[in-house]
């Protein structure tokens, strides 16, 4: 699996930022990150533009990822 760092833009507000996601392929990660960013920004999918991949890193078995809502 690979962690992909994408740039994204919200054209209606002009906001530009980055968001990363782990996937088996760039296409899988792009689709998942598009939905997650739309949810995160409280926007429709059509209001979010996912740009280019800024970085791709192979994951290893000794990395810890904390999921949303798992920390106390």
N, C-alpha and C positions, 0 to 999 in steps of 0.2 A: 504494500500500500504506500501511497505517496501523499504528502501534505502539500497542497497547492495554495499559493497566496495569490489572490486575484485583486485587481483594482476594480472599483465600481463607482458609479455615479448615479445621483438622483437628479435628473435634468430639471425637474420642476422647482427644486430648491437650490440647485447648483452645488450641492454637497458632493465631495469626492473623498473616498476613503479606501481602505483595504479590508479584506476578510479572507480567512483561510479555511480549508476543508480537506479532510482526508478522503481519498477515493482510490478505486482500482485503476481509473483512467481520468484524464483531464475532463472528458465529456461528462462522466458520472459526477465528478466533483463540481463542475460548472453548474449542472442542473440543481444539485443540492444546495450550493451556495447561493444561487439565484433565489430559491424559495426562502432560505434562511435570512438573507439580507432584506427581502421584502417584508418578512415577518418582523425582523428587528427594527426596521425603519417605519413600520406601520403603513406600508404602501402596497399597492397592487403590483403584481409581477411586471406588468407593462410599464410601470413607473421606474423600474430599476434597470440600469444598463451595466452588465458585467463586462469588464474590459479584459485586457491581456493578463496572462500569468506573469507575475513578477518574480516568482521563485517556486521551485519544486524541490522538496527534500524527501528522500526515502525515509520511511519510519523504521524503527528497530523495536525489538521486543522489550527493551528496558525503558521506554518512555512512558510517562504518566500523563494522561489527558483527563482533565476534570470536565465532566459534562455539565450542561446548564442545569442548575437546581440541585446539584449533588453536594455542594459544599455546605457546611453548617457553620 
